Amino acid sequence: MLYTLIGNSSTPFAICQCAWFPWKLHNRASSSQVASHSRAAAAAAANSFMDSLTELAAVGGENLPAKYIHPDGINGGKDPFLLPFIDIPVIDVGHFTTPSTDTGKELEKLRAALSSYGCLLIINHGVESLLLDKVRTVFKQFLALPKEQKLECWTEGFQGYGSDPLVTDVMVHDWSHRLRLITCPEEMRQMKYWPENPKNFKEVLHEYSTKLQVLHDVMLKAMAKSLKLDESVFLRMIGEPVIMSARFNFYPPCPRPDQVLGLKPHSDGTVITFLLQDKEVEGLQVLKDGQWFRVPVIPDALVLNAGEHLEIMSNGEFKSPIHRAVVNSERKRISLAAPSIPHDGNEIEPVEGLVSEERPRLFRKMKYNGRTHLRYYQSGRRVVDDARI
C-alpha cells in the first residue's frame, strides 16, 4: 500500500492513502459522487481500525493475530522485563535556567550523557507534577470514551487517532495505537482532530505543549554550550518557531510479550524528543553497546532522546539512540512523546566549530523532508546512515 504527502508548508508531512481518491481512476465521476465514495471508504477504514482496537484488547491465550508477530521473537524468547536497567544519567535543568557554580559541571554531564547514551532523564524541568498527571489522565479518559466519540478524531493521516500506516503489506504491525497532534506553532494545529472530550483535553495539552516549547529551547541552548558553541546555533539551523507535536501512545496488554512489540526498534527522525512515561508501567528500552536495557520510570522526570538531526548537526558528537517499546502481559500502558523537527526544506549539516582536520565532516548536507521518516521507521533504516559520508 503506497502513501504520499499532501498539504502545504503549514501542514507538514500529512500522510494519506492514495487509494482514497477515486478521481485518479474515474475522472468522470461528479464531485458529489467522489465525496460520497471517499466518506464511505473513510468510514469503512475507521471501523476497521476500531475493530483492530477491540482485537488487541480482547485477545487471549496463545493465539495472537499473525500480523503482529515478529517471526524471530523478542529478546530471544525471554521475558523482556528481566533485562537490566540502564544507568541513565539524570540532568537537573534548573542549572541551565538559573546559572550557578555547578552549571559547568551539569553541562559536562549533559554532553557526556548525549555522547555515550543519547538519552537522559531530566528533572526540575519546569513542568509541574500536577500538570504531568493531568496529561496522563486526559488521555486515559479519551481512551475510555465510546467508540463513536473516538472515531470523531480518527484519521489515516499524520494528525489524529489511528495507527501508523505500513509501507508494505508484509510489515509487522505494532501492538499499539496513537493520537498524534501538531502542537507548536499554534497556526499549524488542526483542531478537528483534537478531542472534544474530555472537556479539558485541549486546555491541558495546550498548557503542556507551551511549557515544552520553552524547555525545548533551554535544552538545545544548553547542548550547544556544552560543545562550546554559540547557544543558538542549533535553533537557527532547524528554524524558528520550533515545530513540535504530541504523540499519545496506547499499548494494550498482550499475553505473549515475547512475540510482539509496541514500537519497533528505531531512532527518532527528530531534533530531540521529550517522553512522558506511564507513571506505573514501564516499557521503554534502549540499545547500548549491542545490548537492550530497560529505562527506569521516575514519575516526575521526562526522558529526553537525541534525534537523528541532532546527531548530524553535532557531527556525531551526540548519538541518537535506538530504542523500542515492549508490552506488558497484564497491564495496559500509555506514554506521550513530544518530538521537535526542522522546518521542511531547511538544510541540516554539521555546524561550524565541530568540523576540523582532527574531526572531519561525518555527514553530508541534507534538506529536511518529513515524508521520508515513516518509510525509514517501517523498514528499520536510519536517516543518519544515509547521510553519512
C-alpha positions in Angstrom: 0.0 0.0 0.0 1.5 3.3 -1.0 1.3 6.6 0.8 2.1 10.1 -0.4 2.5 13.6 1.0 -0.4 16.0 0.9 -0.9 19.5 2.1 1.3 22.5 2.1 4.1 24.1 4.2 1.7 24.7 7.1 0.6 21.1 7.3 3.9 19.1 7.3 4.1 15.5 6.1 0.5 14.6 6.4 0.3 11.0 5.1 -2.8 9.6 3.4 -3.8 6.7 1.2 -3.7 7.5 -2.5 -6.5 4.9 -2.9 -8.9 7.2 -1.2 -9.1 9.4 -4.3 -11.3 7.7 -6.9 -10.8 10.6 -9.4 -7.4 9.1 -10.2 -9.2 6.1 -11.7 -12.6 7.5 -12.7 -12.2 11.2 -13.6 -15.7 11.4 -15.0 -17.3 11.0 -11.6 -19.1 14.0 -10.2 -17.7 15.8 -7.1 -20.7 14.6 -5.1 -20.0 11.0 -6.1 -16.3 11.4 -5.2 -17.2 12.9 -1.8 -19.7 10.1 -1.1 -17.3 7.4 -2.2 -14.5 9.0 0.0 -16.7 9.2 3.0 -17.8 5.6 2.7 -14.2 4.5 2.3 -13.1 6.6 5.2 -16.0 5.2 7.4 -15.1 1.6 6.5 -11.4 2.2 7.2 -12.3 3.9 10.5 -14.5 1.0 11.6 -11.8 -1.5 10.6 -9.3 0.4 12.8 -11.7 0.4 15.8 -12.2 -3.3 15.2 -8.4 -3.8 15.5 -8.5 -2.0 18.8 -11.1 -4.5 20.0 -9.0 -7.3 18.6 -6.0 -6.2 20.6 -8.0 -5.6 23.8 -9.8 -8.9 23.6 -7.0 -11.2 22.5 -6.3 -14.0 25.0 -4.5 -17.3 25.3 -1.6 -18.1 22.9 -3.2 -17.4 19.6 -2.1 -13.9 18.5 -3.1 -12.4 15.2 -0.3 -13.3 12.8 0.2 -9.7 11.6 1.6 -8.6 15.0 4.0 -11.5 15.5 7.8 -11.0 15.0 9.0 -14.3 13.5 12.2 -14.3 15.4 10.5 -13.4 18.7 11.5 -10.6 21.1 14.6 -10.8 23.3 15.4 -14.4 22.3 12.1 -15.6 23.6 12.9 -14.4 27.2 10.9 -12.0 29.2 11.9 -8.5 28.1 11.2 -7.2 31.6 14.0 -9.3 33.1 16.6 -7.2 31.2 18.8 -5.0 33.4 18.0 -1.3 33.9 20.3 1.2 32.2 22.2 3.5 34.4 20.8 6.5 32.6 22.1 10.0 33.6 19.7 12.4 35.4 20.1 16.1 34.5 18.9 18.9 36.6 17.5 21.6 34.2 17.5 24.1 37.0 21.2 24.6 36.5 20.5 25.9 32.9 17.6 28.2 33.7 19.3 29.7 36.9 23.0 29.5 36.4 25.1 28.6 39.5 28.6 27.5 40.3 27.5 23.9 39.4 26.2 24.8 35.9 29.5 24.0 34.2 29.6 20.5 35.8 26.0 19.9 34.7 26.9 21.0 31.1 29.7 18.5 31.1 27.4 15.8 32.4 24.9 16.7 29.7 27.5 16.4 27.0 28.7 13.0 28.3 25.2 11.7 28.5 24.3 12.6 24.9 27.7 11.3 23.6 27.5 8.0 25.4 23.8 7.2 25.8 22.0 9.6 23.5 19.2 9.8 26.1 18.8 11.0 29.7 16.3 11.8 32.3 15.6 15.4 33.2 14.2 16.8 36.4 13.4 20.3 37.7 12.3 21.0 34.1 9.5 23.5 34.9 6.5 21.2 34.2 4.6 20.7 37.5 3.8 17.3 38.7 0.1 18.1 38.8 0.2 19.0 35.1 2.0 15.8 34.2 -0.7 13.8 35.9 -3.4 15.8 34.1 -1.8 14.9 30.8 -1.8 11.2 31.6 -5.4 11.5 32.9 -7.0 13.2 29.9 -5.5 10.6 27.6 -6.8 7.7 29.7 -10.2 9.4 29.7 -10.1 9.7 25.9 -9.3 6.0 25.6 -12.3 5.2 27.8 -14.8 7.1 25.5 -17.3 5.2 23.4 -16.2 4.1 20.0 -18.3 6.7 18.3 -16.7 9.6 20.1 -13.1 8.3 19.4 -14.0 7.9 15.7 -14.5 11.7 15.5 -10.7 12.0 15.9 -9.8 9.1 13.6 -7.5 9.5 10.6 -5.2 7.7 8.4 -3.1 10.8 8.1 -0.4 12.3 10.3 -2.7 14.0 12.8 -5.5 12.3 14.6 -6.3 9.0 16.2 -5.2 5.8 14.4 -2.2 3.6 13.8 0.9 4.2 11.8 0.4 3.1 8.1 2.6 0.3 6.8 4.9 0.9 3.9 4.2 -2.6 2.5 1.7 -5.3 3.4 4.4 -7.6 4.7 5.5 -5.3 7.6 4.8 -6.4 11.1 2.2 -4.3 12.9 3.0 -2.6 16.2 0.9 -3.6 19.2 -0.2 -0.1 19.8 -2.4 2.8 18.6 -1.8 6.5 18.9 -3.3 10.0 19.0 -0.9 12.4 17.2 -1.4 16.2 17.0 0.8 19.1 15.9 1.0 21.4 18.9 3.5 24.2 18.0 3.3 26.6 16.4 -0.4 27.1 17.1 -1.3 28.0 13.5 -0.3 24.5 12.4 -2.8 22.9 14.7 -5.7 21.0 13.0 -8.2 21.4 15.8 -10.7 19.0 14.1 -8.5 16.2 15.4 -8.3 17.5 18.9 -10.7 15.6 21.1 -13.8 17.5 22.3 -13.9 15.1 25.3 -12.7 15.1 28.0 -13.7 18.7 28.1 -10.3 19.9 29.4 -8.2 17.9 26.9 -7.4 20.9 24.7 -6.6 23.2 27.7 -4.3 20.6 29.3 -2.4 19.8 26.1 -2.0 23.5 25.3 -0.5 24.2 28.7 1.8 21.2 28.5 3.0 21.9 24.9 3.6 25.6 25.8 5.9 24.6 28.6 7.7 22.0 26.5 8.3 24.7 23.8 10.2 26.7 26.4 12.0 23.6 27.7 13.0 22.7 24.2 14.9 25.9 23.6 16.5 25.7 27.1 17.8 22.2 26.3 19.1 23.0 22.8 20.9 26.1 24.1 22.5 24.0 26.9 23.6 21.3 24.4 25.3 24.0 22.2 27.0 25.5 25.3 28.2 22.0 26.3 30.0 21.8 23.0 31.5 25.3 23.4 29.3 26.7 20.6 27.1 29.8 20.3 23.9 28.9 22.3 21.6 29.5 19.4 23.4 27.6 16.7 21.1 24.5 16.7 17.9 26.7 16.9 19.0 28.7 13.9 19.6 25.7 11.7 16.3 24.0 12.4 14.3 27.2 12.0 12.1 29.2 14.3 9.5 29.0 15.7 10.0 25.4 16.8 7.7 22.7 15.2 6.5 20.2 17.8 3.9 17.5 18.0 2.3 15.3 20.6 2.1 11.6 20.1 0.0 9.8 22.7 0.7 6.1 22.6 -1.6 3.3 23.9 -0.2 -0.2 24.4 -2.9 -2.8 25.3 -1.8 -5.9 27.4 -0.6 -8.9 25.4 -0.5 -12.5 26.6 2.8 -13.1 24.6 5.1 -10.1 25.1 7.9 -12.2 23.8 6.4 -12.2 20.3 5.2 -8.6 19.7 6.5 -5.0 20.1 4.6 -1.9 21.0 7.0 0.1 18.8 9.7 -1.4 16.6 13.4 -0.6 17.2 14.2 2.8 15.8 15.9 6.1 16.4 13.9 9.3 16.2 13.9 11.3 13.0 13.7 14.4 15.1 15.9 17.1 16.7 15.0 16.0 20.2 12.1 14.1 21.7 10.6 14.5 25.2 8.9 11.4 26.5 6.4 11.4 29.4 6.3 7.8 30.6 3.4 5.9 32.2 3.6 6.5 35.9 3.1 2.9 36.9 4.0 0.7 33.9 7.5 0.6 32.3 8.1 -0.3 28.7 10.8 1.8 27.1 14.0 0.0 26.3 17.3 1.4 24.8 20.0 -0.4 22.9 23.5 0.3 24.1 26.7 -1.5 23.1 24.6 -4.2 21.4 22.5 -5.0 24.5 18.9 -3.9 25.3 18.3 -2.2 28.6 15.2 -1.1 30.5 14.7 2.6 31.1 13.5 3.2 34.7 10.4 5.3 35.4 10.8 8.3 37.6 7.2 9.7 37.8 8.0 13.5 37.5 11.0 13.1 35.2 11.0 13.4 31.4 13.0 11.2 29.1 15.0 13.2 26.5 16.1 11.4 23.4 18.6 12.9 20.9 17.1 12.7 17.4 19.0 11.9 14.2 19.1 15.5 13.1 20.9 16.5 16.4 23.4 13.7 15.7 24.0 15.2 12.2 24.2 18.8 13.5 26.7 17.8 16.2 28.8 16.0 13.6 28.3 12.7 15.6 29.3 14.2 19.0 25.8 13.3 20.2 24.2 9.9 19.4 20.6 9.2 18.5 19.8 6.1 20.5 18.0 3.1 19.0 15.0 2.3 21.3 11.8 0.3 21.3 8.6 -0.2 23.4 7.7 -3.6 24.8 4.3 -4.6 26.1 3.0 -6.0 29.3 1.2 -9.3 29.6 -1.3 -8.0 32.2 -1.4 -4.2 32.2 -2.1 -1.5 29.6 0.4 1.3 29.2 0.4 4.8 27.9 3.1 7.4 27.1 3.4 10.7 25.4 6.2 11.5 23.0 6.7 15.2 22.1 9.3 15.5 19.2 10.6 18.6 17.5 11.6 18.7 13.8 13.3 21.1 11.5 11.3 23.2 9.2 10.6 21.4 5.9 13.3 22.3 3.4 15.8 23.5 6.0 19.3 22.3 5.3 20.8 20.2 8.1 24.5 19.7 8.3 27.3 19.6 10.9 27.6 23.1 12.5 30.7 25.2 12.2 33.1 24.7 15.0 32.6 20.9 15.1 34.4 20.1 11.8 38.2 20.2 11.7 41.2 18.3 10.5 41.1 16.3 13.7 37.4 15.6 13.3 36.4 15.7 9.7 32.8 16.1 8.5 30.9 12.9 9.0 27.6 13.8 7.3 26.7 15.5 4.1 24.3 18.4 3.9 20.7 17.4 3.5 17.3 19.1 3.3 14.8 18.0 5.9 11.8 16.2 4.3 9.3 14.8 6.7 7.8 12.4 4.2 10.7 10.0 4.3 10.7 9.2 8.0 7.8 6.7 8.0 9.5 4.7 5.4 12.7 4.7 7.3 10.9 3.6 10.5 8.9 0.8 9.0 11.9 -0.6 7.1 14.4 -0.4 10.0 16.6 2.2 8.3 18.1 5.4 9.8 18.5 8.8 8.2 21.9 9.3 9.7 23.2 6.2 7.9 22.1 7.5 4.5 23.5 11.0 5.4 26.9 9.6 6.4 29.9 10.4 4.1 
